[in-house]
Amino acid sequence: MKVKTYYGTTLQDALNQAKEELGEDVVVIETKEIKGGGLLLDNRSLIKLTVGVEEKEAPPKRKVTEKSAASRKEVSQPLTDRRDEYLLLKRQLDRLFNYFKGITNLGFPAFCERMWARLTELGMEYSDAIEFVQRAYYKMGRGGSAGESEFREHLKRSIVERIKGREGNIEQLLGGKRVVALVGPTGSGKTTIAMSMCLSEFFGSFSTRYLVTTDVYRIGSPIKLERFAKVTGVSFSKIRDPEELNSFVKKVSEGLVIVDTPIGRPDSYQKLYECLMGIEEMYTIVSVPVTMYLPDVQKYLESLDGLKNVGIALTKVDETAFPGNIVSLINSLDCSVYFLTDGVEIPESLKVMKGEDLVEKFFGLI
């Protein structure tokens, strides 16, 4: 006999779940009432139902012929892209989450739960949304007479406090001589950031700016940078090997050297990677698209072990339909976030990361 347990707000609810999964022949073994109380059940009760069903004998296995085996291969095609697996798992977790949310709550006022639901609808991770709502609720004072507008302000401040802790200090990138290398996944916006940095007012203290590309393996990037340099008058150099880059940097006595690299996977450009690790004045800006899947971001940052002074530039901010994901992404990072980009305009799209501005814009959608 197969034995399983189900939970419902009523006995009939739990029994319906059992019959839907196991069929009409289920046998009730035990029923138990679980008293509510605390934050989770909010004084409501649940019914725990234990049922059993006789397991039917499995039908005899058919002999696998060459024709049936070939047919099965055609139908069953394994997923080749892990992202498909992630999406499938996310859908399953969402369904499970919605089921449990139907029988539980956090014990907060209705406007707190509405705000939490809105945060998750905008792409914020469930755990982050719960954390921010809890912090705001307890700061507001549990059981107080505060209303929704006051809670909203507490919530906003709660998120700003966390995000401000990830702001990069732009002053660290300034000085007599600085070398800034841009690394990141292919198509993440490294070249656009490099051009924007050459013209950005944030680096106005540098009288001389050098634009260097080591990405000579693709046609598009060097041509784009070369045309940009001719129009703007920025000093531009193509460098083909790490030794040449090291020699170039040593000859520069002062100024800002911006290095556009092809480094997506560090192990693909090991010698160049080791060269960057050895440059004393080196700062590394990692271009991370906000549309990138969070586990992929974390795994990529782990691969950059050994680089000095690593900071983040979040790109493609204007391309995401779920801005709450930006908050969760920043919240998960161990590195400081120096820049955000929200378009392709040069240099206007490059903005220094400001927690207040980001959260204010985000709350405009809530």
C-alpha positions, 0 to 999 in steps of 0.5 A, a space after each residue: 500500500 502506498 501511504 501519503 499525507 495531504 494538508 487542507 483548510 478543510 477535510 474535504 479540501 485535503 481529501 479532494 487533493 488525495 483523490 485527484 492524485 491517487 484516484 477514488 480508491 483512497 483509504 483514509 488512515 488518519 485525520 488530525 487538526 493542526 491548530 493555527 497561531 503565530 505569524 504563519 497560520 494566523 490563528 487558522 487551523 489545517 487538516 492533516 490527512 493521511 491516506 493509503 491506496 493499494 498499488 496496482 501491479 505494473 503491466 508486463 514490459 513490452 519487448 523493445 523493438 528497434 522500431 519502438 526504440 527509434 521512435 522513443 529517441 525521436 520523442 524524448 529529446 533531452 534539454 540542451 540548454 540549462 536555462 530551459 531547466 531553470 525556467 521549468 524549475 522556476 515554474 514548478 516552484 512558483 506553483 508550489 509557492 502559490 499553493 502554500 500562499 493560499 493556506 498561509 500568510 505572514 501575519 502582516 497587515 493587508 497593505 504589507 502583503 500587497 506591497 510584498 506581492 508587488 515587489 515579487 511581480 516586478 522581479 525581486 526574489 521572494 526572500 529579498 522581498 520578505 526580508 525588506 517587508 519584515 524590516 520595514 514592518 518592525 521598524 514601523 512598529 508592530 501593532 501600531 496605527 501606522 498606515 500604508 503610506 508610512 509603511 511605504 516610506 519605511 520600505 523604501 528606506 530599508 531598501 536604500 540602506 541595503 543598496 547604499 552599502 554596495 555603492 562603489 567609491 568613484 574617488 578610488 578610480 581617480 589619481 595621477 595614474 589609473 589603469 581600468 580594464 573592462 572584462 565581462 561576458 560577450 555582448 555585455 557592453 564593455 566597448 560602450 562603457 570604454 567609449 563612455 569613460 573616455 568622455 565622461 565628466 566623472 574622469 575630468 581630473 585626467 587631462 590625458 586619457 588613453 583608449 586601448 583595445 586588446 580585443 583584436 580577435 573580432 572585427 567589429 570592436 576594434 573598428 568601432 573604437 578606432 572610428 570613435 577615437 578619430 572623431 573624439 581625438 582620444 589616443 587609441 592603440 591596438 595591442 596584440 599581446 600581454 607583453 606589449 600591454 605591460 610595456 605600454 602601461 609602464 610608459 604612461 606616467 600619468 593619465 587614465 588608461 582604459 583597456 577594452 578586453 575580450 575576456 569573457 572566460 578568463 581561461 580563454 585568455 590566460 596570458 592576458 589575464 595574468 598580465 592584468 593581475 600583475 599591473 600595480 595600478 590596475 582596477 577591474 570593472 566587470 560588465 554585468 547585464 542585469 538580464 543575466 541569470 543570477 547563478 551565472 553572474 555569481 559563477 562568472 565573478 568567482 572565475 575572476 579570482 586574482 584580479 585587483 580592485 574588482 568593481 561592477 558596472 551593471 548594464 542593459 538596465 533599460 532592457 529589463 522588464 523586471 527591475 526588481 531583479 536589479 535590486 536582488 542582483 545588487 543585494 547578492 553581490 560581494 563587489 561594489 557597483 560603480 556604474 549603471 548603463 541605461 542605453 547606448 548613448 555615449 557618454 550619457 548612458 553611463 551613470 554613477 551608481 546611486 542607491 537613492 536614485 535607483 530605488 526612487 525610480 523603482 518605487 515609481 513603478 510600485 
